[in-house]
Amino acid sequence: MLHSCIALRKPQEWISGIDATDATGRVAAKFDGWAPELTALITDGEAAPVLRPINALPIGHRWDRTPGVTLLGDAAHLMSPFAGEGANLAMFDGSELGKAIAAHPGDVEAALTEYEQALFPRSEQFATESDANLEMMFGADTPAGLLTLLTGGEQN
């Protein structure tokens, strides 16, 4: 069975407004005029499309300290997958949180504060990269920016 992944940049209302029985037609309509061999990847599949919105926290998102509680992984820095760093950040967060707890035995608040002080700028860096890559893939200049990246040309 062949599975295709098709990505569109649409508002949440567009996604939630699609009737499951017409999802294939609505998605395929966005590729009107493309080569039939490509649109067949949408229209001739054996399974109905699974619509998955991409959610992201605002770049620079921070929270106030809540005693005894912190976040890591996607809960701390939910972003689009276009930086390719989600799992890496989650594992790094766990490692950094563990090191902070070990460095402050008996003082969980000091450990969580230290962890969050490093977490926020790190999260912002990768969220910015992810957002820039999302824009490169789906922005007004697409596909020029992606082609420039892939061919090693000068980027704006």
C-alpha positions as CSV (number, residue, x, y, z in Angstrom):
1,M,0.0,0.0,0.0
2,L,1.4,3.4,-1.0
3,H,0.9,6.3,1.5
4,S,1.5,9.9,0.5
5,C,2.0,12.9,2.8
6,I,0.6,16.1,1.4
7,A,1.1,19.4,3.3
8,L,-1.0,22.5,2.8
9,R,-0.9,25.8,4.8
10,K,-4.5,26.4,5.6
11,P,-6.3,27.9,8.6
12,Q,-7.8,25.6,11.3
13,E,-11.2,26.5,10.0
14,W,-10.4,25.0,6.6
15,I,-9.3,21.7,8.1
16,S,-12.2,21.5,10.5
17,G,-14.7,22.4,7.7
18,I,-13.8,19.3,5.6
19,D,-16.3,16.5,5.5
20,A,-14.5,13.2,5.9
21,T,-16.3,11.8,2.9
22,D,-14.9,14.6,0.6
23,A,-11.5,15.0,2.1
24,T,-9.7,13.5,-0.9
25,G,-11.5,15.8,-3.3
26,R,-10.9,18.9,-1.2
27,V,-7.2,18.2,-0.9
28,A,-6.8,17.2,-4.5
29,A,-8.6,20.4,-5.7
30,K,-5.7,22.4,-4.3
31,F,-3.4,20.7,-6.8
32,D,-5.6,21.4,-9.9
33,G,-3.4,21.6,-13.0
34,W,-0.6,19.5,-11.6
35,A,0.6,16.4,-13.5
36,P,-1.9,13.6,-13.2
37,E,0.9,11.3,-12.0
38,L,1.3,13.5,-9.0
39,T,-2.4,14.1,-8.2
40,A,-2.9,10.4,-8.4
41,L,-0.9,10.1,-5.3
42,I,-3.8,11.9,-3.6
43,T,-6.8,10.6,-5.6
44,D,-5.8,7.0,-6.1
45,G,-4.8,6.1,-2.5
46,E,-6.4,3.1,-0.8
47,A,-7.1,5.0,2.4
48,A,-8.8,8.3,3.1
49,P,-6.6,11.3,4.0
50,V,-5.8,11.8,7.7
51,L,-5.9,15.6,8.3
52,R,-3.3,16.6,10.9
53,P,-3.0,20.3,11.8
54,I,0.4,21.5,12.9
55,N,0.2,23.5,16.2
56,A,2.9,25.7,17.6
57,L,3.4,27.9,20.6
58,P,4.3,31.6,19.9
59,I,8.1,32.1,19.5
60,G,9.5,33.3,22.8
61,H,6.7,31.7,24.9
62,R,7.5,31.7,28.6
63,W,5.6,31.0,31.7
64,D,5.8,32.1,35.3
65,R,7.4,29.7,37.8
66,T,4.9,27.4,39.4
67,P,6.4,25.8,42.5
68,G,7.1,22.1,42.0
69,V,6.1,22.1,38.3
70,T,7.9,22.5,35.0
71,L,7.5,21.4,31.4
72,L,9.8,19.7,28.9
73,G,9.6,18.4,25.4
74,D,6.6,19.5,23.2
75,A,4.8,20.7,26.3
76,A,7.5,23.3,26.8
77,H,8.2,24.3,23.2
78,L,5.6,23.0,20.8
79,M,6.6,24.0,17.3
80,S,6.2,22.8,13.7
81,P,8.4,19.9,12.7
82,F,10.4,22.0,10.2
83,A,13.5,22.3,12.3
84,G,13.7,18.6,12.9
85,E,14.6,19.1,16.5
86,G,11.5,17.9,18.5
87,A,12.8,14.6,19.8
88,N,16.3,16.0,20.3
89,L,15.0,18.9,22.4
90,A,12.8,16.5,24.5
91,M,15.8,14.3,25.2
92,F,18.0,17.3,25.9
93,D,15.4,18.8,28.2
94,G,15.2,15.6,30.2
95,S,19.0,15.5,30.5
96,E,19.2,19.1,31.5
97,L,16.4,18.8,34.1
98,G,18.2,15.7,35.6
99,K,21.5,17.6,35.8
100,A,19.8,20.6,37.4
101,I,18.1,18.4,40.0
102,A,21.4,16.6,40.7
103,A,23.2,19.9,41.1
104,H,20.6,21.2,43.7
105,P,20.0,18.2,46.1
106,G,17.1,19.0,48.3
107,D,16.2,22.3,46.5
108,V,13.8,21.4,43.7
109,E,12.9,25.1,43.2
110,A,16.5,26.1,42.5
111,A,16.8,23.2,40.1
112,L,13.6,24.0,38.2
113,T,14.5,27.7,38.0
114,E,18.0,26.9,36.6
115,Y,16.5,24.5,34.1
116,E,13.9,27.0,32.9
117,Q,16.4,29.8,32.6
118,A,18.3,27.7,30.0
119,L,15.2,26.2,28.5
120,F,13.6,29.4,27.3
121,P,16.4,30.8,25.1
122,R,17.1,27.3,23.7
123,S,13.4,26.9,22.8
124,E,13.2,30.3,21.2
125,Q,16.3,29.5,19.0
126,F,14.8,26.4,17.6
127,A,11.2,27.8,17.3
128,T,12.7,30.7,15.3
129,E,14.5,28.2,13.0
130,S,11.3,26.0,12.7
131,D,9.2,29.0,11.8
132,A,11.7,30.2,9.2
133,N,11.8,26.8,7.6
134,L,7.9,26.6,7.6
135,E,7.9,30.0,5.8
136,M,10.5,28.8,3.3
137,M,8.4,25.7,2.6
138,F,4.9,27.4,2.4
139,G,5.5,31.1,2.1
140,A,4.8,33.5,-0.8
141,D,8.3,32.9,-2.2
142,T,7.9,29.1,-2.3
143,P,9.6,27.2,-3.9
144,A,12.4,29.7,-4.7
145,G,13.7,29.7,-1.1
146,L,13.8,26.0,-0.9
147,L,15.5,25.6,-4.2
148,T,18.1,28.2,-3.2
149,L,18.7,26.2,0.0
150,L,19.0,22.8,-1.9
151,T,21.3,24.2,-4.6
152,G,23.6,26.0,-2.1
153,G,22.7,29.4,-3.5
154,E,22.6,32.7,-1.6
155,Q,19.7,33.0,0.8
156,N,18.0,36.2,1.9
